Amino acid sequence: MYSVQGLGFSLFLFVRKLASLITMFCIGFSLIAEQVILMRFFSETKHHHIAFFVIGIALLGIGASGTILTLLHRSVFRHPELWIGGGLSLFALTTAASLPLIESLPIDFLYFIYDPIQIIYIFIYIFILFLIFFFGGFITASVLELFSQDAPLLYGINLIAGGIGGLAPLLLLNWFPSHFLFQAMSGLGILGGLFWILTVTPRDGDLIKRLWVSSLLVILVVAFLPWEPRPAYYKLLYTLQKLQEEGLAKKVWEKRSPRGTYLMYEAPTLHYTPFAGLKAASPPPPQISILKDGERVGTIYRITSLKEAEILDSTPQSVPYRMVHRPKVLILDETSGLNFLLAKRFNASSVTIVVSDPILAEILTEKLQIYGIFFDEGTEIICEEPRLFLERAKMEDRRFDIIHIASTESLPATTSGLLAPRENFLLTVEGVRETLSILTEEGILSVSRGLQTPPRDSFRFLILAKQALKQRGVKDPENYVLLARNYLAFLLLIGIAPVSTQRKQRFLSVLPGLGMDPEYYPGVRAEEILPYRNRVPGPPGQPYSYYHWGAKTILEGDPKALIDQWVYDVSPVTDQRPYFHNFFSWRGLGQIYSQLGVEGIRKAELGYLIVIITGFCMGIIALPLLLLALSRGGGRSSPSAGRLYAVVYFTCIGFAFLFLEISWLAFFRRIVGDPFLTVTIVLTGLLVSAGVGSMRVGTAGSRLEFLILKAAFWILLILLLYETVVPYLVFPLAQIHPLIRYGIALALVALPGYWMGVFFPIGLRMVQRHGHSLLPIAWASNGFASVIASPLAQLLAMSYGFHWLFLLTGIFYLIAALYTFFYQVIRGILLEKRSP
């Protein structure tokens, strides 16, 4: 059958088997690594939310490969080496050429609502990236079918390689740019293709060799192309690079990290001081902007003394410092040195700065001293997630007079709601409650945020404050809150003791000098705060603002009516649903569209809507492809029951796996702390343990239906324990060494991951009993289910919380297990009846 060109047949079989193992490892490694690297690339060049497309595109490509494999099943089965080797070459080719191609498209993800041509560009953009994962999925499915007797081993290796692939970029991104690493992944396709050249027939060999050589030449050409990715025009880096080309800006520092690309730029045109009022006595000093992935995250003043930072005295953030003498200050989630300078200008007795990002912590500890900012003995910089610090500070009984949440200081109108899918465990009811727990009796929690019309951030903050105070046992939370604003931002002050008459008078006395208006204090009446210095919109026919109306409604009444009727979703967010920036409301979308038309859609907070549009687009592409696979696949010899089993079973486990993976990326952040380490631990732990579980199936006996019931039982039990017990472990785990904490998180991920890994190979064994022709249908069903599950999981988490994802994960695995068990029992009974 084969001409092995002098090789013994046994050696030929060995090389063929070796090629399959290497291929499954290379493709498994590449597909996961490329998703991680693409997310990093999109965060650097576009908005971070565009990274959400990556998972959907990858799964769509993998699912579509099952449909095409169904249509080409006979040809692939006759010449598997040709199709697999050719697929590897095309995988390498598309990986190398995709980024230069998509960067050449004039695409604008924020303008697609207004310009129909952008929809065409988006589809071309998606299709180019889709091809990479299509070829990767096609190769994987083909190898699994060709070596079906070794499917548990091969699939296990594929998963373990994926776990390693999720870890490797997080190490390599410290030294290499994301676009370089992505194109380097093409080398794995070339390596896999080389092995298949040794196993093909002479007739097929010429074609595959030409493909292999052509792909190699294209990769080499692309490697030397003089192209560099450019940031989107709406990023500050785009503007600074243009100024740099004109000699008006200078890059003074750069560092790469898996968390982002960090830059420091100086330019005479930079004049950023958060929310400084019009009564500022001096202009901003010369400054340097700190950028992360092209967006400003902080500012450094180039000064030689604190006097040169006088403009900070005119900011709303200075109000609490005017109300507390020589306070002990805690700055949570700091990204620059401005809040430290403000605290020192008001003679803070000590300043504790908590930074969640290690690179920003390095900037604070090393770079600021170069530009004239020196830390004294009363200054402490801690690199830790704010919520973990709060847990530890509570255990150590630390108390602070002023706690300032620095991460809220931005102009939210510029984000168009694109932060909606991002979790923030500090800005939840539990986060605010834990922050209040480490205040002194007369302490103040200070929050400032840019104004919005209509308001939403301020309303949600007020609701969080009320809920957190009530959880502390406060019966009259309206007596614990102060609210003021200037023409740029609002300032919310919360205490754990009622606002005294002296504090209220002090609060009201400092506002005129800062050009600020009071909006709420205990016992406030509208006529007392009018007329405004800075007018903003308010309820129709009323002289006061929405900020005053909202504070009175929320704090002194029942906020339920406001939550139900407001144009935005301002309901309280919790640790189960930690999406503070998600304000999207279907009710509000209709109101905004009726009043402002298409031009006002951006006011509808697009982050949630983008997730919906992504899922819808992926779904309308995936469903026809799945129906095509069902109509053309399986062969006449395969009964309809076999097809139904393949679709139902692999759809269930596709939904279950993605639901759990996405929910755990947030769930384990509470334990691990660092979001990027969380991604590494979850992806690596889940895939490697699932790979081990898959290999376990290869050594199991013939009664697989009992093994799958056992797996479902353990998964349900473990998820129930995690949901009920793990939240109570966060507090004690915060006290132990980080490496031990990471190890515990990895073990918690791996325990159910092992049992999750047995489902896929058991399903393959079941469908193979009806013939190999059902495998592409199973592959397509699993892939397309995962396509829909990715955005659906995000929507469910944002709308209802992670516990729903946990519940649905258990339900889907239980359905798959019970369906398999009863399907096998019924099938066995029917076979017995047919036997003579």
N, C-alpha and C positions, 0 to 999 in steps of 0.2 A: 504493500500500500504506500509506503514511504520510501524515498531514496534518501538514506541517511548519510551518503557521501563518506563512506569509510568508517563511520561510527558504528559500534555494535548497537543492536536494538535496545539492549538494557541501558546502555549509556544514553541513547536517544531519549528513552522514557525518563531517565533521571534528569536530563537537561530540560525536558518538557515540564516535569514537575517542579524543578527549581525555578523555571521561568514563571510558572504560575504563582509560586510563593513570593518571588521578588516583585512581580507585578502587583499582587494584592497589597504588599507592604508599601510599595512606591505610591500607588494610587490612594490608598487609605491615608498615608502621611500627607500627600499633596492636597487632597480635597479639603481636609480640615485646616491645614496650614494656610492654604490660599484663602479660605473664608476669614481666618483671623487677620491675615495680612491685608485683605481687601477692606475689612472694617477699619483698620488703621489708616489705609490709604484714603478712604472716603472721609474719615474724620479730619485728615490733614488738608484735603483739597476742596471738599464740599462741607456741608453741615454734618454734624455727627449723626443726625437722624437718618441720613441717606444710607448709613451702614446697615439699617434695618432691611434694606433691599437684598443684602448679600445672602442671608439665610434662605429667603424665598426663592431667589434666582437659582441658588445651588440645588435646592430640593426640586425645583421645577425641572432643571436639566437632568437630574438623576431619575426623576419619574418619567420624563419623556423618553429616556433611553430604553425603558421597559417597553413602551409602545412601539418604538422602532424595532427593537429586538423581536417583538411579536410578529411584526410584518415581515422581517427578514430572517425568521427563525430557521427555515430550511437551509438557506444559503450559509448562514453563520455556522450551523451545525455541520455542514459539509466541509467548510474551510475555516475552522475556528482560528487557526494560527494567523491566517491572512487578515481576518477581521480584527483580531486582538492586537496583532503587531501594527496594522495600519491605524487602528484607533489610538494606540500609544503615540504614534508619530503625530497624528492630528491633535491629540491632547497637548503634546509639547509645543506644536506650532501655534495653537490658539492661545496657550498660556503666555508665550513669548510676545505675541503681536497684539494682544487685546488692549493693554493699557495705552500704548501709543494711539491706537485706533479710537478708543472712547474719548481720549483727551482731545482729539481733533474735532469732535462734534461740538457745535455751538449750543450747548444745552444749558438750560437754566431751570433747576428744579423748583424754584420759587415763582416762576412766571408761567407755569404750564396752564394755569386757570385762564390766563388772559390771551395766550398765543397758541392757537391750535397746532401750529407746526411743531411746537415743543413736544406734543404727544408723540409725533412721528419720531423725533429724536430720542425720546425716552425708550420707545420700542426697539429702535436700532441699538441703543445703549445696552438694554437688557439682553437683546439677542446675541450680541458679541460676547458678553460674559456668560450667557446661557450655554454657548457652545463648549466652553471649557468643562463645565460640570456634566454636560450631556455626554461628551466623550469619556470622561472619567466614570460616570455611571454605566455607560455601555460596556466598557472594559470589565468592570467589576462583575456585572451580571453575566457576561459571556464566560468569564473564568469560572464563576460559580456553577454555571450550567455544564461547562465542559468537564469539570472535575466534581460533579455533583456528589460522588461518594465521599469526597473530602470537604464538603461544604462547611461543616462546623469548624474544622481547623482553619480553612481559608478565610471564612468570615471572622473568626476570632482574631487572626493575624491582622486582617483589615481594620478591625476595631482598635486593637492595641496600637497599630501604626497611627491611626487617627488620634489616639490619646497622646502619643509622642509628638505628632504633628501639631497639636494644639499647644504643646509646651515649647517646642523649638523656636517659633517666631518670637516668643516673649523673651527669649535670651538673645537672639540674633538682632532684634530691633534696637538693641543698645548701640550697635556699631554700624548697621547698614540701613539705608533708606528703604521704605516699604516697597516702592516700585521696583527696586533692584532685587529684593528678596522674592517678590512675586514672580518676576521673570526667571529667576534662578530655579524656580520649581520646575521649569520646562526640562531641566537636565534629568529629572527623575523619569520623565516620559521617554527621553532618549535612551536612558539606561535600560528600562524595561523593554523597549523595542529591540535593542541589541540582542537580548537573549532569545526573542522570538524569531529573529533572522536565522538562528541556528537550527530551528525545528521545522521550518516550512518546507514544502515540496519545491522542486526546482522551478515549476511553472509559476507558483505564487511568489517564490523568493525574489524574482526580478522586480515585481511590482512593489513589494514591501521594502526592498532595499532602496528603490528610487524614492519612495515616500520618506523613508528614514533619512536619507542623505539630503533630500530637499528641505525637510524640517530642520535638520542640523544647520544647513546653510542660512535659512531664514532667521533662525535663532541667533546665529553669529552676526548677521547683518543688523538685526534689531538691537543687539547688544551694543553696537557701535553707533547707533543713531544719535545725533545730537539733540535729544529732547529731554526736557525736564518738566515734570508736572507743575502747573501753576495753580495757585489758590483761586477760588471763586471770587468774583468781583466784590461780593458783600462781606468778605473778610477784611479785617484791618491790614493783614499782611499784604494783600493785593495793593492797597494804597501805599503802604510803606515801601514796597518793592518799586513801584512807579517813582516815588520820591527819591529812592536810592539811585535809580537810573539817571535822574536829573541832578544828582549830587546834593539833595536836600535832606537825606536821611542816611543813617549809618547803622549797620548791624554790628553790635558790640559783643554778642555772646550767643552760642548755639549749643544745644545738647539734645541728643536723641535718646528716647526711652520707649519701652512698650506702652507707657502711659500717654505718650505724646511727644511731639517735637517742640522744644522750648527755645524761644528766641528772645533776645533783648535788643530793642531798637531805640536810638535817640534821634530826635529831630526837633528843630525849632518850632514846628507847627503843633507839637504835642502839648495840649493844655488841659489835662484831665484831672479834675478834683470832684469826687462823687457828691453831687447835690449841693455844691456851694451856692449860697444865696447871693442876691444882688447887692447886699450890704457888705460884701467882703472888702476889707480895707486894703488888701494887696492882691496882686495877680498871682497865678500859680508859678512856682519856681521852675527852672529848667528840669526836665524829667525824662525818664526812660520808661518805655512801655514793656511789660512782660507779656509775651504771647505764648499761648499753648495751642498748637494746631491752627495757627493763623488768627486766633481770636484773643483779644485783650483779656487777661485774667488779673492783672495788677499793674501798679504804677510805683516807680521809685523816684523820689525827689533827689535831685543833685544839689545837696545843701551842705553847709559846713557847720550850721548850728540850728537849734530848734526854732529860733526866732524867724528863720527864713520859711518855716512852714506855717506862718500865721494864718493863711487862707483856710486852714482846717478848722479854725475857731468859728467860721461862719457856716459850717455844715450842720444839718439837723443832728448828726451823730454826736455833736458836742453837748447837746442838752443834758444828758444824764450826768456828765462830768461836772456841770455847773450846779448839780443838785446833791452831790455826794463829795465830802471832803477827803482828799488823799485816798482814793478807793483802791482796793485790791481788784484788779481787772482780769477778766478772762475773755480772750478773743477767739471765737470758734470758727474754724474753716477759713483762716486768713490766707490771702494770696499775695499780699504786698506789705509794705511797711507803713502805709498811711495811718492805719488804725493804731499802730504802736506809737507813731509820732504824736497822734492826737492824745493818747493816754499820757504820754510823757509831758506834753505841753500843759496838762492840767495836774501835774505833780502826782501821778498815780504812785502809790507806795510799792506796788509790784504789778508786773504784767506777765501773764501766762498766755502764750500763743500756741494754739493747737492747729496744726497743719496736716491735712490728710494726704497730701501729695509729697513724696520724698524729695522730688526735684525742687519743688517750691520751698520746701524746708531748707534745702541746700542753698537756695538763693537768699533766703532770709538770714541764714547763719554765716554765709561767706560773702556773697556779692554786695549786700547792703553796706558793709563796712567800707568797701571801696568808694562808695558814693556818699560817705559822710554820716551814716547812721550807725551808731555804736550801741551795743547792748551792755547794760550795767549788771551788777549782781542781783538786782531785783527782777531781772527778765529771764523767763524760762521759755524755751521753744521745745514743743513736744510734737513729734511726727506720729500721728495716730488718728484713726477715724473718730470724729467727734462723739458719736454715741458710745463707743468703747471707752473713751476718756471719761465721759459722764458717769458710766457705770463704775469705773475705777475710782474717780474722785468721790463718788458717793460712799464707796466702801472705805476710803481713807478719811472720810469726814472733812473734806476740804470745802471751804466756803469762800464766796466772792461777792464783792459789793456791786460790781457792774459786770454783766455778761453780755457781750456784743456778738451777734451772729453776723459775721462779715460776709458770708456767701450770698446774702440776700441783696447786697448793694449792686444793683444793675438797673438798667432801663428796660423793663420787660416788654415794652412795646416793640422793641427792635427784634424780638425773637419770634414773633408771630405764632407763639404756642409751640415752637419746635422742641422745647424742652420737655414736652408732655410725657414721652415714654421713659424719661430718666427718673430712677428711684432716688429719693432723698429721705433717709431715716431720721434726720435731725428735724425736719419740718413736718412732723406728725404729732398727733395728740400725745403719744407716749414720749416723743422726743422733747416737746415743750415741757411736759410734766417732769421729766428727768432733769432738764435744765433748771427749772424752778427749784428743784430739790436741793441744789447746791448754792442757792443764794443765801446771803445773810438775812437777818430779820428785816433790815431796811434796804436790802439789795434791789437792783433793777435789772430786768432783762430788756435789752434794747434791740429793736428790729427796725431797719429802714429799707425802703423800697421805692422805686420810681412810680409816679402817678400813672393811672390808667383811666381811660374813659370808654365805657363805664368801668367802675372799679371791680376788681376780682381778687387780687392778691390781698388787699387790706381786709376785705370781708372774710376771706378764708383764715387769715391770721387771727382776726377777732374771734372767729368761731373756735379755732384751735385753742386760743387763750382761755375762752370760757369753759371748754370741755376739760382742759388740763387742770384749771383751778377747781372745777367741780370734782374731778377725780382725787384731788388733794383734800376734799372735804369742805371746800369753801361754798357757802350757801348764797352769798351775794357777790359774784365775780365782778359786777359792775363797779364796785368800790375799789378794785385793785388795778384799774387800767387807766392810762392816759394816752391821748392821741392828738397829734398836731401835724402840720404840713407846711411846706413852702410851695413855690410854684413848680418844683421839680419832683419832690418826694414826700412821702408820709413817714412819720416816726411813731412807733408804737412802743410804749413803756409798760411793763408788767411787773408787779411785785408779789411777794407772798404775805405781805401785811397790807391792810387797808390804807388807801392814800390819806395821809393826815392833812389837816387844814394848812399846816406849815408847808408841807411838800407841794400841795396844790398851788399855794400862793407863789412859791418859788418857781414852779413850772410856768405859771402864767406871766411872771415878771421877766423871765429870760427870753420869751418868744418875740416880743416886739423888736429887740435889738438884733435878732437874726432874720427879721422880715418873715416870721412864721405866724400862722393862724392856729389857734386851738380849735379842735373839733370835738373832743370829748374829755370830760373829767367827771368825777362823781357829783351828781346833782346839777349838771349843766342844763341850761335852758338856751334855746336858739337865740333869743335876743341878746344874751350875754356875749356871744362870739361874733356878732355882727356889728358893723360891716366888715367884710373880709379885706385883708390886704391883697390877697391873691385869689381872685374869683375862679371857680371851677364849676362845671355843670352840676345841677342838683335836680331833685324831683320837680316835675312840671308845676309851675305856680308857686313854688316855695323859694324863699331867699337863701336858704342854707344849702350846703353841698350834699352830694350822695355819701360822702365820708361821714358827715355828722348823722345823717339819716340812718345809714347802715350801722354805725356804732350804737346808736340809741335802740334800734330795732333788735340787734343781736344781743347786746349786753343786758338790756332792761326788759326785754320781752322774750317771746318764743321765736327763734330764728327759722323755724321750720317753714313758715309761709314764705320768707325771703328765699330760702334755699330752693323751694319748689317752684317759685315764680320768676327768679332772677334770670337774666339773659345768659348767664354763665353758670357752670356747675361750681358752687363754692362750698359744697358739703365737706365736713371734716375728713381728713385723710388719716389713716392709721398705719401701724406697722404691717398690717395685712394688705394695705393698699397705699403704699408710700409715694404716690404720684402727686406731689404738691402742685406741680405746674400744669396739670391736666384740668383745664377749665371748660373743655368742650361740652356743649349741650345741643341736642337736636332741636329743642325748643328755641334756643338762642340762634341757631343757624337759620331757622325759618324767619325769625324776627329781623335778623341782620340783613338777610337777602331781600326781604320785602321792603326794607327802608333804604338800603344802600346799593342793592343790586350786586352784580358780579364784582364790582370794584371794592366792595366792602367785605368780601369773603375772608380776607386775611384777618379781620377782626374776630373771626369765629374760632380762633385758636386752632391752627391747622395740624398740630401734632397728632391728635387722635384721628382726624380725618385722613391724614396721610397713611396711617396704619390700615384704615378701612379700605381706602382706594387700592393700596398695595395688595391686600388680601383679595379684594374683588377681582383685580386684574389677573392675579395669579390663578384664582379659581376659574375664571372664564376660559383661561388657556388650558388649565389642567383637566377640567371635566371632559371636553371633547376628546382629548388625547386618551383619557382612560376609557371612554366609551368606544373609541376606535380600537384600542387594545382588546376590549371584550368582544367586539364584533368580529375581529379578524384572528384572534388568538385562541389557543387551546386545542384546536383540531377537532375533527368530528368524533374522534375516539374518546375525548374527554367529556364526561357527563356534565350537565348543567350544575349538579350539586358540587362538583369539584371546582368549577369556576366561582360559584357563589362562595364557597369556603375560602378560596384564595383572596377574593375581594374583601369579604367581611373581616377575616382574620388579620390580614396584613394592613387593612385600613385601621383597625382597632389599635394594633401595636404601634402603627405610625403616629397616631394621635397621642397615645399614652407616652411614648418616649419623648416626643417634643414638648408636651405639656409639662412633664416633670423636669426636663432639662432647663427650660426657660424659667420656670418658677424657682428652681434651685439657684439660678444665677443671682437672684435677689435674696432668697431665703438664707443662704449660707454667708451672705455678706455681713449679716449680723454677728456671725462667729469669727469670720476671717478678718473683716474690717476693710482691707484694701480691695477695691472692686476688680482690679486686674489680677490679683492673686486669686480672687474668688473664681474668675473665669477659668484660670489655669487649673485650679483644684477640681472644679466641677467637670470641665471637659475631659481632663486627663483621667481623673478618678472614675468617671462614669464610663468612658469608652474602654479603658484598660480592663476594668472589672467586668464589663459586659463581654469583652473579648475572651476573658478567662471562662466566663459562664458559657459562651458559645462553644469553646473547646470541650467543656464538660459534656455537652450533648453527644460529641463524637464517641465518648466512652460509655454512654448510657445504653441500657438494654432496649428491647423493642417496645415496651409499654410507655411510650412517650407521653400519652395522655395523662398518666398519673404524675409524671415529672412536672408537667406544665401546671397541673392543679396545685402541686406543692409550691411551685414558684409563685403563682398568683397569691396563695395564702401568705407566704412570707412577705411579699411586696405589700399587701394590704396591712399586715400586722406592723411592719416597719414604718409605713407611712402614718399609721394611726399613732404610733409611739412618737414619731418625730413631731407631728402636729400638736400633741398634748404635752410632751416632756421637754423638747429642745428649747422652746422659748424661755423656760425657767433655767436653762443651763447657761444662757448668755451672760448673766451677771457673774457667776463663779468663774466661767471661762475667761472673762476679761482680766482676771487677776494672774493668770498663769503666763509662762513664757510664750511668745508668739509662735515659735517653732512647734511647741507641743500643741498649741491651739490649731495650727495648720494640719498637723498630723491627725488630730481628732476629727477635724472637718473632712479630711481625705477618707478616713475610715468610715465616717457616716455616709459619705457618698458611695463608697465602694460596696457597702453591705447590700443595699437593694440593687445596685448596678449589676452585681453578679447574677442575681435571679432574673433581671431584665434581659440579660444576654442570652438566656436559653430560648426565648420566644421565637426569634427569627429563624435559627437553624431547625427548630422543631417544626415550624411552619413549612420550611422547605422540604423536610422529610415527608410531611403529610401530602403536599401537593405533588411530589414526585411519584407517589403511589398511583396517580392518575396519568403519569407520563411527564416528560421533560417540557412539553409545550406549555404547561401552565406556569412555569417559573417566571417568564417575562411578565405575565399578568400580575403575579404576586409582587414582583419588583416594582411595576408601575403603580399598583395600588398603594404600596407602602410609601413610595416617593410622593405621589400626589396627595395622600393624606397628610404627609409631613409638610407639604407646601401650604395647605390650608391651615394646619395646626399652628404654624409659626405665628402669623398675624393674629389668628383667633386666640391663642394663648395670651398674647400681649393685650388684646382687647378685654379678655375676661379678667386678667389681673388688674388692669386699670379701672374696670367698671365694678368688679365684685370682690376682688382680693385673691390672694394666693391659695387660700384654703379650698376654693372652688376648683382650682387646677389640681390640687392634691386629690380631691374627691373624684374628679373626672378621670384622673390617671388610674386610680384603683378600679373604677367602674369599667374602663376600657380593657384593662388587663383581665379582669374577672370575666367579662363577656368573651374575650378571646379564649380563655382557658375552658370555660364551660361549653362554649361552642365546639371546641376541639374534642372535649371529652364525650359529649353526647353525639357528635358527628361520628366519632370512631365507634361508639357503642352501637348506634343505629346501623352504620355501615357493616359492622361485624354481623349483626343479626340478619341483614339482607343477604350477605354472602353465604351465611349458613343455610338460609332457606333455598338459595339457588343451587347449592351443592347437592349432588345426588346422595 
